[in-house]
Amino acid sequence: MYVITADQVDSRSRPDIVADTVDDLNRRYSERLALPVDRNAGDEVQALTAHPDAAVDLALELTRHDAWSVGLGIGAVRTPLPKETREAAGDAFIAAREAVTRAKRAPTRFAAEALDSAQAAADAEALLNLLLTIRAGRSEAGWELYDLIVTGLTQAEAGARLGITPQSANDRARAANLRVELAAVPALTRLVARADDGDGHAVAEPRTERA
């Protein structure tokens, strides 16, 4: 399974956005979550999913506005699941804790860990960091086009919605590297899935966190 642990950046000097983020993620991703997104440790949000595509989408969503340090943990989770994410435990949660600690020092504010599939997690982290670097240079105009295309509109339809010509939409998409991202996300999702080499559920004895 996949755990996202995200820590709000500079939370002592910025307004608390945890509650609004929890509500937004639960509204948008509820069908792909194992438990509702939860507040954890004051200024953290935590999500649990069995779907690698949801894990990737959550990581991309949370890193978009530079407001969160995001850790992706991959591995087993103790069952039966509790009612709340913050009460769950297992290797994926330990890995997510290690990942978010590293993410706070990373230029992209993202890291991934899998206790039993370290290389696969490192591969997924490397590709996602490349994608985040591309996204960091995207203009507001590029994001406008992206937000429409990911709803299922074609590039031409998105351009028409924005009131720009097909050529202008093509130029904007190229400058924003939209085709690069849309091709990379499925490959990244496969890497994330590969890192979860177990059944993602029962674990006999919980591990202790690494020092």
Summary of the structure (lengths in Angstrom):
residues: 211
radius of gyration: 17.6
end to end distance: 23.0
largest distance: 59.4
contacts: 697
relative contact order: 0.16
helix: 51%
strand: 15%
